[in-house]
Amino acid sequence: MAYDRDNRPDLSAYWMPFTANRQFKAAPRLLVSASGMHYRADDGREVLDGTSGLWCVNAGHGRPEIAAAVQNQLMTLDYAPSFQMGHPIAFDFATALAQIAPEGLDRIFFTNSGSESVDTALKIAMAYHRARGQGQRTKIVGREKGYHGVGFGGISAGGLVNNRRLYPLLPADHMRHTHDPARNAFSRGLPPHGAELADDLEQLIALHGAETLAAVVVEPVAGSAGVLPPPVGYLERLRKICDAHGILLVFDEVITGFGRLGAPFAGQYFGVTPDLMTTAKGITNGVLPMGAVFVRREVHDAVVNGSDAAMEFFHGYTYSGHPVSCAAGLATLDIYRREGLFTRAGELAETWADALHGLRDLGLVTDIRNLGLMAGIDLAPRAEAPGARGYAAMVAAFEAGILIRATGDTLAMSPPLIVSHAQIDQLVSTMRAVISALD
Ligand code: PLP
């Protein structure tokens, strides 16, 4: 079915996720096809993808190699159960992921999304402590402004109030966030100030007792809250404190994984290795739902060898290790490797930073942050209407031919890792025109 402006679907039945449904349906923005760096909107316009879809299409759209692998797998083994049965491609994909993993995180548990990866990682952390005779370690430490998906574990660890306030939560406490524009505004790359905020963890340990804490969960670079790179030395400090108190460190790499910073994973980029790492999105270039938890071998072994029950870990999904998603993932890894996409964000980082920080002179811009191929631009909020200016900027950008994201009054960009220099110029010059025209 070919959609266009004169042939729009009925919009009423679909309750859209994380969307202002009434606002959207009154003025829809529909994408009907995609290729390379571009979407096509239903009015025929090309829209440059400044967000890799939703931080996931790292190798660009419409990759024939992935399509061919998916088609082939569909016709070879479309689905097979993963409970008490196996299929070869899931083992192959786990092996391939282990080969690019941070040192030692070579045991892989498959899920279908970032949210599932986070909740799975939390269960693994608790199972690990129980296997070692420390079953009272069940509390989680997260961070303000953290986003870890929408499962109950993820919203408990997360620190975005709208995602949490309606629901009962797991026992969790939070460190302060690291966004400090008073000291760090317009820093390029890592902000210089704020490593001491990691010491919040010491305070939470003093408050709760280390013996009750299972895991600390952070995004190495907070993404959904508006791209907040960690202060210099911050992650190293968290690692040290976790080690000193036997608490597992979980990096949520759902956004930073698969090349976003210029290394396969942020753990490698920062030289800080977590005990567990949650991933999704770029694992299949976004084309099929999939996630994976990377687990330090000792953590895996403690659970798997430390159990008297035949089945060591009572957890899994019907679609864990789905053969078609694994085929998409293997083809995706091939592209990332062959085209040098694990390191390309590093090669472009200076160009990206130069272009973005060129927007600093705009009157409404109060901060610009960047790392790898991620960027956050803060706009001064409209009086008594926080978020309205950010939303207006996102809509105006779309009309001007680029896709960006708005979280409140923060604009985020994270283009596919195949972006050209000319496309970076286009993204940033369009942003300049859009922000300049905002009221
Ligand atoms: N964790 C992080 C850091 C994310 O950015 C996201 C999604 O943006 C998630 C978890 C949730 O992933 P999903 O939407 O696939 O459940």
Residues whose N, C-alpha, C, O or C-beta is under 5 A from the ligand:
A	BS01	PLP	S113 G114 S115 E116 Y147 H148 G149 E219 G223 S224 D252 V254 I255 A280
